[in-house]
Amino acid sequence: MPTAASAFGLRTRLVLAFLLVAAVSAVTTAALTYREARSAVLVRAQDTAVASFREEAERFVPSLPLDPESLRWNLYDIAARAKPHPWIVFAEYGSLRASSGDRPVSGVLTAELRRTAHTSPHGTFERVVKDGKAYLTIGMPVMTRVVAGGRAVPSGLVLFAVMPMTNEEVDIDALVTAARDGALPGLAVALVPALLAARSVLRPVRELRRAAHSMGGGQLDTRIAVRGRDEMAALAGTFNESAARLEHSVQELRDAGTRARRFASDVSHELRTPLAGMLAVTNVLDEDAGTLDPDTARAVRLISAETGKLAVLVEDLMEISRFDARAVSLVTDEVDAAEAVRSTLSGRQWLDRIRTELPEGFRIRLDPRRFDVIVANLLGNALRHGAEPVTVRLSKRGGALIVEVHDNGPGIAPDALPHIFDRFYKADAARARSSGSGLGLAITEENVRLHGGTIHARNAPGGGALFTVELPFEGPASASGPPDGPLPAHASGPPDGRAGTGPTA
């Protein structure tokens, strides 16, 4: 299941990360700017109002005893000189109360403000929010001069000023609106450098991906252009160095493989002529072995048998060399699968040893000679390393012909199954000197692949080894060509099973 990170490409994630950083930076900057600007607006208005009201309170010298009506006119006069905005001025003197306005805003004066204003000679102020509106409240005691000692003492009269901070709220709201309205255009502007930055970062990544894909496709000479001196340039340089070393190593392996295949092919070719002469001589000796003394006859028959094995091995090595060199092609024809299997059994005189389940009507396009090798190698392997009865069965599955060969031996060891088609694999060290070449199943697998099919080996549920071949009815994509040389000797002679591949291999 894809994760959330894999749902977006690297380009999208880089752009989103860039925009996130830009948004966080913009919001943080706007928040700090808003806080400082708000503080500056409020402090300026507050300082101006407090200083102005203090001057008015110091200038005000009431005549005692106080007359409520004259006090109210004095409050009107103080309010008229209000800075920076109009005030509503209140006065308290004992039980006397007076106000310069009719609006009921005295409720914003807190008990703490009243108490501090009566006790502090310097006055006090507060910012209060009531009913969603902000106010600046100031309390100043009116001082009187005492001649003796020359110091001022409270007169008992306290003036209060209430200033609505409507203009400051408008300015602050304008700051918020400007920050909000500027965020989206700012992010839109930040999108351009985000795309450019993502492009500059992803360009070498895309080049690296294309280069890795090309190398995966076999183009080991792929290199990346190194630009600049940053980390991506260092990565490109490292990639180029690794690619060069890999190309050199692979070329060395290819050269070694080519030399090994050429060596096997050349040796096999050079051995064919002398082996043909040796086989002719050993055949003659075999015919006269009955006239020789017993020791000489055993030696002659041993030489003849070993020479035959060597001839089979040489032919198999030449066939494997042709597969490795990709010099093998098919000469296809449409044949009846059941008739082709019976022809293989008849040519090797196995009709009385092999059980058959060969339904008629399976017409398939294949190379009859190589199909004969496939069937003969599997049956010969079952007879040699398994146990009779051996069964060959034909069936159809989808668009493929199924050929199954089943024996009744002990089966294939689990650790040998993954290597059953390897060349010269020995599942049982005691069978190191078997009668086969050790290449039978490897050649069988190559012939199956050449037809575009598959082959599998497993142990049957009821015991014994079961080899299953699937061949497409229509044949491989390239299904014609000239003959590619003789098939291994065992394809037209005695069966050649896998040499030493375990009890049933």
N, C-alpha and C positions, 0 to 999 in steps of 0.2 A: 504494500500500500504506500503511495507516495506521501511524503511528509509535507508539512506546510511550507518548509523552505524550498523543497523541490518543485512546488507548484508554480514558482516564478523563476524566470531566467536570471542569470547573473546580472545582465544589463538592468532589468527591472529593479532588482534588489539594490544595485548601486545607486540608481536614480532615487529610489524611495529613501535610502539611507541619507543621500545628500540632501533631499528635501526635508527629511526629518531633522537633520542637523540645522538646516537653514530655518525651519519653523521654530525649533527650540531656541535658536539664537535670536530670532526676531521677537518671539514672545518674551524671552528673558530681557532683551534690550528694551522692549516696549514697557515691560513691567517696571524695570528699574527707572526708565525715563519718566513713566507715569508717576511713580512714587516720589521721585525728586521734584518733578514739576508740580505735583499736587502739594507737596510740602512747601515748595517755594511760594505758590499762590496763596496758600492758607497763612503761612507765616508772615508774608508781606502785608496781607490785609489785617492780620491780627496785630502785628507790631504797629502798623499805622493807626489802627483804631485805639489800641491801648495807650499809645503815646499821646494821641490827640485828646482822649478822654481824661487822662491824667492831668494834662495842661488845663483842661476846662475845670476839673475838680479843684486844682490848686488856685485857679483864678477866682473861683466862686467863693465870695465871702458873704454869707447870708447875715441879715440883721435879725438879731434875737430880741424878743421871742419871735418865732417863725409864724408868718401869716400864710395859710394854705393857698390862698389865691395868688399872692405875689410869688410864692415858691413855684407854683405851677407855671407862671410866666417866665420865671428864670429857667425852668427846665425846658420850655419851648425855645428859649434863646440858646441854651447849650446844644439842644438837638439840631438847631439850624446850622450850627458850625460843625456838624458831624463829618468825620473823615474815616475811611474812604467812601462809606455809604451812609445813608440816613440811619439814625439811632432812634430807639424809643427809650427815653430816660425815665427812671423811677427814682424816687427819694423816700427814704425812711428816716424818721426821727421820733424815736419812742413809739407812740401809737399812731403818729401822723404818717399818712401815705399820700403820695402825689405822683402823677404821671403826665408825660408830655403827649401821650397818645391814648386813643380809645380802644385800640386792638387788644384783645385779651392774651397777651404774650408773657405776662408775669409768671405764668406757670413754668417757664423754662428756667427760672432762677432756682437753683438747687439749694437745699439747706446747707450743704457744705460751703457753697459760694457765699451765702449770707453770713455764716459764722466766721469765715476767714476774713470777709470784708470788714466786719465789725472789730476784729482783733488785730489785723495787720495794718500798719500805717502806710504800707506801699500798695495796698490793694491786691486784687487777684482777678483771674479771668478763667473761663472754661469754654470749650466748644461742646455744644449740646445738640443732639438730634432728637427732635420731638415731632411726632406725626409725619415722619419721613422728611422733615425739613431740618437743615443745619442752621444753627445760630451761634454767634459769638456773644458770650455774656461777660460783663466786666463789673466788678464792684470796687468802688473807691471811697474811702472815708474822707470827709472834709475836715481839714485840720485848722486849728486856730492857734495864733501866736500868743504865748504868754510872755509878758515883758520881763518878769523876773526869771532869769536864767536864759532867756532868748530861745527857748526851744518850743517846737510845735507839739500840741497835744490834740487828740481827737475831740471834735466838737460834739460828737454823738450823731451827727447827720451823715448818712451814707447814701451815695449816689450809685445807681445801677444803670448800665447801658445794655440794651439788647439789640444786636445788629444782625438781621437776616443775611445769610451768606448765599443769597440766590445767584449773584453774579459769579461768585467763585465756583458754585456748583455747575453753572453753565460752562464756565471755562474747563472744569475738570471733565464734564461730559463730552466737551469738544475734543479733549485729549484722548478719551477712550474711543470715541468715534473715529478719530484720525488713525489711531493705532489699529483699530479693527479694519477700517477700510483700506489701510495700507498693507495689511498682512497678505491678502490674496494677490494683489499685484506684485508684492515682494516675492512670494513663492513662485509666481509665474515667471518673474525675471530670473529667479534662482534656477528654474528648470533648464534654461539655456546652458549655463555653465555646468549644470549637472549632466546634461546629455553629452556635452563636449568632454567632460572629465571621464564619464563612463566609456565613451568611444575611445579615448586615448588609452584607458586602462585595458579595455576589452580587445583592442586591435591585436596586440601581441598574443593575447590568450586565444583568439580565434585563429591566428596564424599557427600557434602551437598545436591547437586541436587539428587543424587541417594537415599539418606536418605529421602528427602522430597517426592520423587516419591513413595518410599516404604510406607511411612506414608499415602500418599494419597490413596494407594491401600489397606489400612486397617492394615498394620503391624506397630502398634503403639509402639512396643518394639524396633524399630530401633534406634540405637545410632551411634554416630561418634567417632572414636578414636581421642583423644586430644593429639597433639604432639607439644611440645615447649611451649613458653609463649608469642607468638606474638598475633597480632590482630585476625588472623585466628583461633588460638587456643582458644582465648576468645570467638569467634563466635561459634566454635564447642561446647564449654562448655555451652554457652547460649542455643544453639539448644537442647542439651541433657537435660538441665533442663526443657525447655519448653515442650519437648516431654514427659518427665516423668510426668509433671503436667497434660498434655493433656491425657496421657494414664490413669492416675488415675481418672481424671474427667469422661472420657468416660466409664471406667469400672464401676464407680459409677452409671452413667446413665443407663448402660446396666443392672446392678444388679437391679436398681429401676424399669426399664421396665419389667424385667423378673418377679420381685415380683408382679408388677401390673397385668401382664398378667396371672400369676398363680392364683392371688387372684380372678380375674374376672372369670377365668375358674373354679376354685374350688367353688366359690359362685354359679355360674350358674349350675354346676353339682349337688350341694347339694340342689338347689331349684327345680330341675326337679321332684324328687319323690313326695315331698309334693304338688307341683303344679298339678301333675297328679291326685292326690286324690281330690284336691280342684276343679279341672275342672269336675271330675265325679260327685261330689256333686252338683256343680252349674248347671250342665246339668239336673240333676234330679229336682232341684228346679225350673229351667226354665220351665220344662214340667208341674209342678204343680202351676205355678205362677197365672194361670187363676182362680184357686180356692181360692186364698188368697184375703184379703181385699186390696184395691188399694195402700195404703201406703206400706204395706208389699211387695206387688208385685213389686213396683218400686224399693224398696231396694234390693230385690232378683235379679232383672234384672241388677241393677247397679253393685252389687257384681260379678255377672256372667261376665259382660262386662269387668270390671277391671281385673278380674282374667285371662280372655283371653288375655288382653293386656300384663299382666305380663308374661304369658307363652310365648308369641311371643318375648318379650324382652329377656327372658332367652335364648331361642333358638338362637336368633341373637347374643347375647353376646358369646355364645359357638362357633358359627361359626366364629366370628371375632377373638376369641382366637385361633382357629385352624389356621387361616391365619397368625396371628402374630407369632405363633410358627412354621410356615412353615410345618405344618403337613397335608397339603391339597394336594391332587393329583387328576388327571383326569382319568376318565374311559371313553375313547373315542369310538365313533362308527361313521360310515358314515351314515348321515341322509339327508333327503330332508328338506331344510330350511323352505320352505313354509308349509310343513306338520307339522313340529315341532311347528311353530307359531300357526297354527290352533289348534293343540292339546292343547297348553297353553290356548287359548281362550275358547275352549270347556270345559276344565277342570274347568274353573272358571266362566263359563256361561256368557262370554262376547261377544259372536258372534253377538248379536244384538246391542251392544253398541260401538263396535270398527269397524272403517272403515279399510279395508285391501287392499293393493296393493302387492300381493304375486305371482310374476311370477314363473312358474314351471321350474324345471331343475337345480336348484341350489343345488348340492350335496356338502356337507361339512363335514369334520371330526371334531367332537367336543364331549363334554360330554353332553348328552341330558338333564340330570337332572340340570346341572348348566346353560345351555342355557335357560331352562325353568324359572329358577330364574331370569336371566337377563331380559327376555322379560316380565315376570309377574311383576317384581318390577318397570320397566319403565312404563308399561301401568297402573298399580295400582297407581303409583305416579301421572300420568297425569289425571286419573279419579278423584283422591282425591283432588289435588291442582290446577288442570287446569280447563278446561271447555270442554264439548263435542261439536262437535264430535272430537274424538281422532282417529288418523290415524297411522297405522303401515305399513311401506313400506320396501320392500326388493329390493336390486339392487346389481350390481357387479361393482367394481372399481379396475382395475388391477387384482391382485391376492387375493383380499379380498372381503368378503361378507359385505355389508353395511345394517345395520338395523337402520331405522329411526322411532322415535316415536314423533309425533307432536300433540299438543293440541291447543285449541282455547281460552286459558285463557289470562290473562293480561301479561304473560311473567314473567321472572325472573329479579329481581332488579339488576342493574349493580354491586352494591357493594356485592351482594350475589353470583354472578357467580364464582369468584375465590374460593369460599368455598363450592360450591354446593355438592361436594362429601365428605366433612369432616364429621366425626362422631359426631352425636348429634348437628350439626349446626342448629341454629334457625334463619332463615332470618326474621321472624315476631314474635315478642315477644307475640303477642296475640294468637299465635298458640302453646304456650308452652305445652298445654295439648291436643295434637292431638292423633288420633287413632293409629298412627304408633309408631315404636320403635325408630325412628331417625337413624337407621342403614341401611335402605333399599338400598339407593344409594351407601353407602360405601361398602356394600356387593356386589352390582352389579359391582362396579369398580374393586374389588378384583377378581371376577370371570372372568371379561373381561381380566384383566392382566394375569390371570392363563392360559387363552387360547392364550396368545401372542398377544392380540389385544389392541385397544385403545377405549376410550369413551370420548365424548365431549358434552358439553351443551352450547346452545346459544339461543338467541331470534330470531325467524324466521322473515324474512322481512315483511310478512303479518300479524304478530302478533302471540302470543303464544310461548311456549317453544318448542325447538327442540333438542332432544337427539339423537346423532349419534354414533353407535357402529361399529367398523371395526374389523372383525375376519378373520384371514388368512384361506384360503381354505384347506391348508395342515395341519392345526393344529399346536400346539406348538412343540418344540423340544422333550420334554418329555411328551408324551401324553397317557400314560397308567399307571395303578397301581390299587391297591385294593381300594374299597370304603373307604372314610375317615369319615364315620359317617353320621348321618342324616343331611339334609339341614334344614335351618330355617323353622319354622312352616308355615310361610306365603308362602313358595314355593309350598306347596301342599294343602294349605287351602285358606282362604280369602286373598286378596291382601294386602300387607303391604307396603305402600308408605313411603317416607321420612317423619318423624315426624317433622312438623313445619319448613319447609324449604322455606317458602314464598308461594306466590300464586300458583306457578306451580312446586315447588321443591318437 
